[in-house]
Amino acid sequence: MSTVHEVSPKEHQLSLTFAALADPTRRAILAHLSQGEASVTELAQPFDMSLPAISKHLKVLERAGLITRSREAQWRPCQLEANPLKDVDQWLEPYRQFWEQSFDRLDGYLQELQAQELPAGQDKVGQEKAGQENAERQPKM
């Protein structure tokens, strides 16, 4: 028997945010807006698409809560809203900790291996010289 997973409002918001971020055009629009507010025309300039196509992207971003649009006479500036990105960051935190701990363990293991390879207080150059000196001391036959 399968159970139906109830989606909380926070999980739903997170899904909307990830869906909006899945498109490279929308990510580029957000990057532009991170520099300050801009009009739809300004946001459309770098892309080879129509204003209605850009407007569709903006609606997705607006539904996800990543941007807001206001009206100032004829100008409708768009502004970045960073709160949904903060929620993504919080969601990612346990995974970030997992990878940091994994890399810390790997670093410790590599240091352990390096310590086993070389005698204490000897570096690779010293080891090579010691090997050459031993070869010179061997009787030639």
N, C-alpha and C positions, 0 to 999 in steps of 0.2 A: 504494500500500500504506500503510495507516495503522499507526501504532505505538501501543502501549498505554503510557500514562504511569503509571509507578509512583508512588504517593503515599507520601511519607515520613510517619513518625509526626508530625512537626512540622506538615506540611501538613494532615494529617488533623485534628489538634488545632485548627488555625486554622479549618478548615471547620466543625467543631463549634461553635467560639466564634462565628463569624459567623452560623451558623444560629440559635444561641440569642439573639443580639443582634437578630435580624431582627424579633422580636415586641415591640411596645410595652409589653405587660404585663410581660414579662420584664425589659425595660430599667427599667421603673418599680420592679420588685422589687429589682434591683441598686442603683438609686439609694437606695432605702430602706435596704438593707443597708450602704451606704457610711457610714451614720450609726451603725452598730453592729448587733450581732446582734438577731434578732427571731424570734418563734415564727410558725408557719404561720398561726395565727389573726390575729396582728398584721399579717402581710403581706397577708392576704386582706381586711382591713377596707376599704381604699379602693376595692375592686373589686366590681362587681355580678356575682359568680360564686360557685359553690359551693366548699367546701373541697377536694373531689376535683379540681375543675378547676385550682385553685391548685397542688395537689400535682403535677399533671401538668407544669405550668410549672416547678416546683421540680426535678422529675426531669430535665427538659431542661437546666436550669442546672447541676445536679449532674453530669450526664453530660459536659457541656462543661468541667467543672472550675472553673466560676465561683463555685460555692458549696459549702460543706460543711454537713452536718447532724450534730449530736451528740446524745447522750441524757444528760439529767440528770434522773433519776427520771421523772416524767410529762412533763417539758418537753423538746421537741426543738428547740433553737435552731438557726437558720440563720445562717451567717456568710459574708461575701464573701471570695472568693479572687481576688486581683488578678493573679496570674501570667499567666493567659491574656490578660488585657488588655494586659499588657506586651508579649506576643508580637504582638498586633495593632498596638501602637504601633511596634514594630520593623519590622513588615511595611509599615506606612504611611510610614515615614521617607523612602524614596527618592521617593515621590510628593509628600511635603511639601517636600522639597528642590527638586523640579521646579517646583512652584507658586511657591515663594519666589523662585527664580531668574527665573521668568517675570515675576513682579510687579516684581522689581528692574529687569529690562530695560524693562518698560513704564514704570516710574517714571523711568528715565533718558531714555527717548524723550520722555515728556511734558515733562520739564525742558528737553530740547533744543528742543522746539517752542516752549515759553514763552520761551526765550532768543532765538529767532529772531523772535518777534512784537514784542518790545520792544527798543529800543536800550539798550545797556549803561547802567546807572545810572538808568534811567527807569522809573517805575511807571505803572500804568494811569491814575491821576489826573493825573500829570504829562503823559502823552501827550494826554489830553483837553484840558488847559489849553493845551498847545502848539498843538493843532488850533484852539482858539478864538482864540488870539492871531493865528495865521496868517490866519484868516478876517477878523479885524478889520483887518489890514494890507492886505488886498486892496482895490484901488480899487473903489468902487461905481459901477455903470453904470446 
